[in-house]
Amino acid sequence: MTAYFIYHWVLKDGSRVSFECVDVFEFAANGLIDKMIIIYDTHPIRSTVGDKYA
C-alpha cells in the first residue's frame, strides 16, 4: 500500500518546512505492517533550511 502526504513541520528555531512524500507499506501475513519505506525529495528542504540540521 502507498500513502501520499504533505508534512508541515515547525523546527526548533521557529522555521516552517513543508515537503511531499510517499510512504510504502509492506504487510505481513497477519495483516500487520511489516515494513515501511519513506520516499521524498530532500532538495526542497535543503533549499529552505540549508545544512544547519545535518
Biopython code that builds the backbone (N, CA, C, O; Angstrom):
import numpy as np
from Bio.PDB.StructureBuilder import StructureBuilder

atoms = [
    (1, "MET", "N", (0.849, -1.160, 0.000)),
    (1, "MET", "CA", (0.000, 0.000, 0.000)),
    (1, "MET", "C", (0.901, 1.231, 0.000)),
    (1, "MET", "O", (1.998, 1.204, 0.557)),
    (2, "THR", "N", (0.441, 2.288, -0.615)),
    (2, "THR", "CA", (1.167, 3.556, -0.569)),
    (2, "THR", "C", (0.253, 4.644, -0.019)),
    (2, "THR", "O", (-0.971, 4.573, -0.127)),
    (3, "ALA", "N", (0.881, 5.644, 0.570)),
    (3, "ALA", "CA", (0.142, 6.799, 1.084)),
    (3, "ALA", "C", (0.924, 8.059, 0.748)),
    (3, "ALA", "O", (2.137, 8.117, 0.952)),
    (4, "TYR", "N", (0.238, 9.053, 0.240)),
    (4, "TYR", "CA", (0.841, 10.339, -0.129)),
    (4, "TYR", "C", (0.566, 11.337, 0.990)),
    (4, "TYR", "O", (-0.564, 11.462, 1.463)),
    (5, "PHE", "N", (1.619, 12.047, 1.407)),
    (5, "PHE", "CA", (1.496, 13.014, 2.498)),
    (5, "PHE", "C", (2.152, 14.344, 2.125)),
    (5, "PHE", "O", (3.079, 14.389, 1.317)),
    (6, "ILE", "N", (1.662, 15.405, 2.720)),
    (6, "ILE", "CA", (2.387, 16.673, 2.755)),
    (6, "ILE", "C", (2.625, 16.964, 4.232)),
    (6, "ILE", "O", (1.682, 17.214, 4.983)),
    (7, "TYR", "N", (3.876, 16.930, 4.639)),
    (7, "TYR", "CA", (4.242, 17.192, 6.027)),
    (7, "TYR", "C", (4.504, 18.677, 6.218)),
    (7, "TYR", "O", (5.170, 19.307, 5.396)),
    (8, "HIS", "N", (3.989, 19.228, 7.287)),
    (8, "HIS", "CA", (4.233, 20.611, 7.679)),
    (8, "HIS", "C", (4.880, 20.570, 9.059)),
    (8, "HIS", "O", (4.249, 20.159, 10.033)),
    (9, "TRP", "N", (6.131, 20.993, 9.140)),
    (9, "TRP", "CA", (6.871, 20.960, 10.397)),
    (9, "TRP", "C", (7.250, 22.359, 10.847)),
    (9, "TRP", "O", (7.465, 23.250, 10.026)),
    (10, "VAL", "N", (7.329, 22.542, 12.142)),
    (10, "VAL", "CA", (7.906, 23.751, 12.723)),
    (10, "VAL", "C", (9.181, 23.312, 13.435)),
    (10, "VAL", "O", (9.140, 22.498, 14.358)),
    (11, "LEU", "N", (10.309, 23.857, 13.000)),
    (11, "LEU", "CA", (11.603, 23.484, 13.563)),
    (11, "LEU", "C", (11.852, 24.216, 14.880)),
    (11, "LEU", "O", (11.127, 25.149, 15.224)),
    (12, "LYS", "N", (12.871, 23.792, 15.606)),
    (12, "LYS", "CA", (13.168, 24.383, 16.917)),
    (12, "LYS", "C", (13.352, 25.888, 16.861)),
    (12, "LYS", "O", (13.012, 26.597, 17.808)),
    (13, "ASP", "N", (13.896, 26.381, 15.740)),
    (13, "ASP", "CA", (14.130, 27.820, 15.635)),
    (13, "ASP", "C", (12.898, 28.588, 15.145)),
    (13, "ASP", "O", (12.964, 29.797, 14.923)),
    (14, "GLY", "N", (11.773, 27.880, 14.978)),
    (14, "GLY", "CA", (10.540, 28.524, 14.529)),
    (14, "GLY", "C", (10.330, 28.493, 13.027)),
    (14, "GLY", "O", (9.258, 28.864, 12.548)),
    (15, "SER", "N", (11.341, 28.052, 12.267)),
    (15, "SER", "CA", (11.200, 27.942, 10.815)),
    (15, "SER", "C", (10.136, 26.913, 10.474)),
    (15, "SER", "O", (10.003, 25.892, 11.148)),
    (16, "ARG", "N", (9.381, 27.195, 9.422)),
    (16, "ARG", "CA", (8.361, 26.249, 8.956)),
    (16, "ARG", "C", (8.852, 25.569, 7.688)),
    (16, "ARG", "O", (9.374, 26.219, 6.782)),
    (17, "VAL", "N", (8.681, 24.264, 7.633)),
    (17, "VAL", "CA", (9.129, 23.473, 6.490)),
    (17, "VAL", "C", (7.985, 22.562, 6.070)),
    (17, "VAL", "O", (7.330, 21.953, 6.916)),
    (18, "SER", "N", (7.744, 22.468, 4.774)),
    (18, "SER", "CA", (6.759, 21.533, 4.235)),
    (18, "SER", "C", (7.422, 20.718, 3.137)),
    (18, "SER", "O", (8.252, 21.227, 2.384)),
    (19, "PHE", "N", (7.047, 19.448, 3.054)),
    (19, "PHE", "CA", (7.545, 18.628, 1.956)),
    (19, "PHE", "C", (6.566, 17.507, 1.663)),
    (19, "PHE", "O", (5.811, 17.073, 2.532)),
    (20, "GLU", "N", (6.596, 17.047, 0.419)),
    (20, "GLU", "CA", (5.746, 15.960, -0.018)),
    (20, "GLU", "C", (6.513, 14.646, 0.112)),
    (20, "GLU", "O", (7.729, 14.602, -0.074)),
    (21, "CYS", "N", (5.791, 13.588, 0.433)),
    (21, "CYS", "CA", (6.439, 12.280, 0.474)),
    (21, "CYS", "C", (5.411, 11.188, 0.220)),
    (21, "CYS", "O", (4.202, 11.406, 0.287)),
    (22, "VAL", "N", (5.936, 10.012, -0.073)),
    (22, "VAL", "CA", (5.123, 8.816, -0.240)),
    (22, "VAL", "C", (5.657, 7.773, 0.718)),
    (22, "VAL", "O", (6.860, 7.515, 0.751)),
    (23, "ASP", "N", (4.777, 7.172, 1.496)),
    (23, "ASP", "CA", (5.148, 6.054, 2.368)),
    (23, "ASP", "C", (4.688, 4.775, 1.685)),
    (23, "ASP", "O", (3.551, 4.680, 1.221)),
    (24, "VAL", "N", (5.580, 3.793, 1.626)),
    (24, "VAL", "CA", (5.281, 2.499, 1.023)),
    (24, "VAL", "C", (5.235, 1.476, 2.150)),
    (24, "VAL", "O", (6.211, 1.310, 2.881)),
    (25, "PHE", "N", (4.118, 0.800, 2.290)),
    (25, "PHE", "CA", (3.922, -0.173, 3.361)),
    (25, "PHE", "C", (3.920, -1.591, 2.786)),
    (25, "PHE", "O", (3.318, -1.859, 1.747)),
    (26, "GLU", "N", (4.609, -2.485, 3.492)),
    (26, "GLU", "CA", (4.523, -3.919, 3.198)),
    (26, "GLU", "C", (3.898, -4.576, 4.421)),
    (26, "GLU", "O", (4.224, -4.237, 5.559)),
    (27, "PHE", "N", (3.001, -5.516, 4.172)),
    (27, "PHE", "CA", (2.261, -6.147, 5.259)),
    (27, "PHE", "C", (2.659, -7.609, 5.426)),
    (27, "PHE", "O", (2.960, -8.298, 4.452)),
    (28, "ALA", "N", (2.658, -8.065, 6.658)),
    (28, "ALA", "CA", (2.911, -9.466, 6.975)),
    (28, "ALA", "C", (1.627, -10.267, 6.727)),
    (28, "ALA", "O", (0.563, -9.689, 6.507)),
    (29, "ALA", "N", (1.733, -11.572, 6.765)),
    (29, "ALA", "CA", (0.579, -12.443, 6.537)),
    (29, "ALA", "C", (-0.542, -12.193, 7.546)),
    (29, "ALA", "O", (-1.714, -12.410, 7.236)),
    (30, "ASN", "N", (-0.188, -11.736, 8.754)),
    (30, "ASN", "CA", (-1.201, -11.472, 9.785)),
    (30, "ASN", "C", (-1.888, -10.114, 9.614)),
    (30, "ASN", "O", (-2.758, -9.756, 10.408)),
    (31, "GLY", "N", (-1.496, -9.353, 8.573)),
    (31, "GLY", "CA", (-2.133, -8.071, 8.291)),
    (31, "GLY", "C", (-1.489, -6.871, 8.948)),
    (31, "GLY", "O", (-1.895, -5.735, 8.704)),
    (32, "LEU", "N", (-0.477, -7.114, 9.791)),
    (32, "LEU", "CA", (0.219, -6.003, 10.439)),
    (32, "LEU", "C", (1.312, -5.461, 9.521)),
    (32, "LEU", "O", (1.820, -6.173, 8.655)),
    (33, "ILE", "N", (1.666, -4.195, 9.722)),
    (33, "ILE", "CA", (2.739, -3.601, 8.930)),
    (33, "ILE", "C", (4.050, -4.300, 9.257)),
    (33, "ILE", "O", (4.448, -4.383, 10.419)),
    (34, "ASP", "N", (4.712, -4.798, 8.231)),
    (34, "ASP", "CA", (5.991, -5.480, 8.380)),
    (34, "ASP", "C", (7.149, -4.535, 8.066)),
    (34, "ASP", "O", (8.228, -4.649, 8.648)),
    (35, "LYS", "N", (6.918, -3.602, 7.142)),
    (35, "LYS", "CA", (7.988, -2.702, 6.695)),
    (35, "LYS", "C", (7.358, -1.426, 6.142)),
    (35, "LYS", "O", (6.292, -1.463, 5.528)),
    (36, "MET", "N", (8.031, -0.299, 6.368)),
    (36, "MET", "CA", (7.588, 0.968, 5.805)),
    (36, "MET", "C", (8.805, 1.688, 5.246)),
    (36, "MET", "O", (9.833, 1.796, 5.914)),
    (37, "ILE", "N", (8.688, 2.172, 4.036)),
    (37, "ILE", "CA", (9.743, 2.943, 3.384)),
    (37, "ILE", "C", (9.187, 4.329, 3.086)),
    (37, "ILE", "O", (8.101, 4.453, 2.520)),
    (38, "ILE", "N", (9.926, 5.374, 3.463)),
    (38, "ILE", "CA", (9.511, 6.756, 3.209)),
    (38, "ILE", "C", (10.337, 7.282, 2.043)),
    (38, "ILE", "O", (11.565, 7.205, 2.057)),
    (39, "ILE", "N", (9.660, 7.813, 1.044)),
    (39, "ILE", "CA", (10.326, 8.336, -0.147)),
    (39, "ILE", "C", (10.007, 9.823, -0.264)),
    (39, "ILE", "O", (8.843, 10.221, -0.313)),
    (40, "TYR", "N", (11.072, 10.643, -0.309)),
    (40, "TYR", "CA", (10.856, 12.074, -0.512)),
    (40, "TYR", "C", (12.102, 12.706, -1.107)),
    (40, "TYR", "O", (13.206, 12.171, -0.999)),
    (41, "ASP", "N", (11.908, 13.827, -1.722)),
    (41, "ASP", "CA", (12.985, 14.595, -2.340)),
    (41, "ASP", "C", (13.496, 15.600, -1.314)),
    (41, "ASP", "O", (12.747, 16.482, -0.895)),
    (42, "THR", "N", (14.752, 15.483, -0.903)),
    (42, "THR", "CA", (15.299, 16.372, 0.118)),
    (42, "THR", "C", (15.679, 17.754, -0.425)),
    (42, "THR", "O", (15.938, 18.667, 0.359)),
    (43, "HIS", "N", (15.716, 17.919, -1.718)),
    (43, "HIS", "CA", (16.157, 19.204, -2.279)),
    (43, "HIS", "C", (15.332, 20.393, -1.787)),
    (43, "HIS", "O", (15.914, 21.400, -1.383)),
    (44, "PRO", "N", (13.992, 20.314, -1.806)),
    (44, "PRO", "CA", (13.226, 21.468, -1.318)),
    (44, "PRO", "C", (13.526, 21.813, 0.144)),
    (44, "PRO", "O", (13.558, 22.989, 0.506)),
    (45, "ILE", "N", (13.744, 20.809, 0.975)),
    (45, "ILE", "CA", (14.055, 21.060, 2.383)),
    (45, "ILE", "C", (15.427, 21.709, 2.511)),
    (45, "ILE", "O", (15.588, 22.684, 3.245)),
    (46, "ARG", "N", (16.411, 21.175, 1.802)),
    (46, "ARG", "CA", (17.768, 21.739, 1.867)),
    (46, "ARG", "C", (17.795, 23.172, 1.365)),
    (46, "ARG", "O", (18.543, 23.999, 1.888)),
    (47, "SER", "N", (16.983, 23.478, 0.351)),
    (47, "SER", "CA", (16.980, 24.844, -0.168)),
    (47, "SER", "C", (16.352, 25.818, 0.821)),
    (47, "SER", "O", (16.628, 27.016, 0.778)),
    (48, "THR", "N", (15.498, 25.297, 1.721)),
    (48, "THR", "CA", (14.859, 26.141, 2.734)),
    (48, "THR", "C", (15.731, 26.324, 3.979)),
    (48, "THR", "O", (15.921, 27.445, 4.451)),
    (49, "VAL", "N", (16.261, 25.211, 4.507)),
    (49, "VAL", "CA", (16.984, 25.272, 5.784)),
    (49, "VAL", "C", (18.493, 25.083, 5.644)),
    (49, "VAL", "O", (19.221, 25.182, 6.632)),
    (50, "GLY", "N", (18.966, 24.813, 4.434)),
    (50, "GLY", "CA", (20.412, 24.618, 4.247)),
    (50, "GLY", "C", (20.865, 23.348, 4.952)),
    (50, "GLY", "O", (20.129, 22.363, 5.013)),
    (51, "ASP", "N", (22.083, 23.379, 5.483)),
    (51, "ASP", "CA", (22.607, 22.193, 6.144)),
    (51, "ASP", "C", (22.683, 22.369, 7.657)),
    (51, "ASP", "O", (23.392, 21.616, 8.326)),
    (52, "LYS", "N", (21.964, 23.353, 8.212)),
    (52, "LYS", "CA", (22.087, 23.616, 9.652)),
    (52, "LYS", "C", (21.507, 22.493, 10.505)),
    (52, "LYS", "O", (21.744, 22.470, 11.713)),
    (53, "TYR", "N", (20.751, 21.555, 9.913)),
    (53, "TYR", "CA", (20.225, 20.411, 10.672)),
    (53, "TYR", "C", (20.907, 19.117, 10.285)),
    (53, "TYR", "O", (20.445, 18.043, 10.669)),
    (54, "ALA", "N", (21.985, 19.189, 9.541)),
    (54, "ALA", "CA", (22.713, 17.965, 9.112)),
    (54, "ALA", "C", (23.476, 17.368, 10.266)),
    (54, "ALA", "O", (24.142, 16.346, 10.103)),
]
sb = StructureBuilder()
sb.init_structure("model")
sb.init_model(0)
sb.init_chain("A")
sb.init_seg("    ")
for serial, (resi, resn, name, xyz) in enumerate(atoms, 1):
    if name == "N":
        sb.init_residue(resn, " ", resi, " ")
    sb.init_atom(name, np.array(xyz, "f"), 0.0, 1.0, " ", f" {name:<3s}", serial, name[0])
structure = sb.get_structure()
